[in-house]
């Protein structure tokens, strides 16, 4: 009996310790990501790519691996990703740049989704759960999960909303991952190609370089999918509300 009592006390002491450790790790990660998100993106990016150009000559594989980690950190810190993608295309060219960006985005988005489902769930719920768009998406996902996740992935909305936002909804992990690996095959290729055709890194990052046909096409495609998503969700929401109202009236008629 005494042994059982001591073991139960040990478990009781262990639980707060684990909770404190988890809370501390989450706090440190949040501070690090917040610090990254406050940085000036364009000067930082210009400095990183300039340094990477020197490294690439001596250590091409190591430079590519570090670039993948950079893409992951960029996604987790909510920094705008487009400038980094085209810069990697400028640095590595289409073939290697595409592999770097694609792997970084798949890993980074998967980690964001996993964090939103686990240790950062409460934070993600407070930040993204209040959006009306996500509430409508949650309603639609229950009916057509693959279709909605693919449309959201293609839509012209912040990448954090595509990752942490979907994490707080009833989206199956398998559906999220399938839409991610499929859509990014296209998205990553286009932006890297745009970067590979640039002549000057400073103009590319600062936005002084004229928009190419590929950039305009990507923006128009993303906007078209966003408009289509909003129209579809509006109709679906109205239909669902109508069904709820009809079911409520039917229930009142039966009780009456």
Secondary structure, 3 states (H helix, E strand, C coil): CHHHHHHHHHHHHHHHHHHHHHHHHHHHHHHHHHHHHCCCHHHHHHHHHHHHHHHHHHCHHHHHHHHHHHHHHHHHCCCCCHHHHHHHHHHHCHHHHHHHHHHHHHHHHHHHHHHHHCCCHHHHHHHHCCCHHHHHHHHHHCCCHHHHHHHHHHCCCCHHHHHHHHHCCCCCHHHHHHHHHHHHHHHHHHHHHHHHCCCCHHHHHHCCCCCCHHHHHHHHHHHHHHHHHHHHHHHHHHHHHHHHHHHHHHHHHHHC
